[in-house]
Amino acid sequence: MTVAYQPSLLDLSAGLDGTRAGDPVTPSPRLGPLAGSVHRQELTEGAWVDSRPGWLRGADELFEQLARCVPWRDERRQMYDRTVAVPRLLSFYGGGDQLPHPLLDKAKHALDDFYADELGEPFETAGLCFYRDGRDSVAWHGDTIGRGKSVDTMVAILSVGDPRNLLLRPRGGATALRLSLGHGDLIVMGGSCQRTWEHAVPKTSRPVGPRISIQFRPRGVR
């Protein structure tokens, strides 16, 4: 799949391999630390969101490889009395499936280590969404298929490509939090967030490039 987007200036800056800012060199993807660099925002009803901007350096290279190599699929869903196209491309990797890039395995293991005591289990699945432009979106929802409907859990989202806004609100309420995610940013929604809050990526008329989100979830959470 061929796409065009605006690379991150951070990915083109010096510091990883001795190149100077502006040199046409994109560093190989690599993860930064989580300890000491994750900021938690407490929400309501036991929900919280952790954020770690720029966790992945060299995110543009990973974006290009995922856009090209992942077996993306269109999906259609029943909405009331008609079947409609899902406004984004999807791919899903279950427990035991080989992830499409070794760095995603490293990311999953790093999340497992960092959240081991709090989550009490590993992240198991990876769902990928490809937002091709501003017309692609995801409506307000919580990941409540399975255990997320009744118990506290976590959903970790790593974003690559151009930033898009992720909105969060108390279930049925007004938008309370707006996060711009792309170019290697990480957020983790935890506690009661999936059942007491909702999140969405709205459509936008602004010119935006493509973005891929990778959602890591524990067993039985969708």
CORKAHU-V240422 format. One record per run of one state. SS is the DSSP state (@ for helix, = for strand, . for the rest). FROM is the first residue (numbers start at 1). LEN is the number of residues. If there is no record, write none. Layout:
ss = <SS:SS>
from = <FROM:FROM>
len = <LEN:LEN>
This chain:
ss = <.:@:.:=:.:=:.:=:.:=:.:@:.:=:.:=:.:=:.:=:.:@:.:@:.:=:.:=:.:=:@:.:=:.:=:.:=:.:=:.:@:=:.:=:.:=:.>
from = <1:10:13:30:32:39:43:47:53:56:58:59:70:73:74:76:80:82:86:89:94:102:115:116:120:123:132:138:142:146:147:150:155:162:164:171:175:182:186:192:193:197:202:211:219:221:222>
len = <9:3:17:2:7:4:4:6:3:2:1:11:3:1:2:4:2:4:3:5:8:13:1:4:3:9:6:4:4:1:3:5:7:2:7:4:7:4:6:1:4:5:9:8:2:1:1>
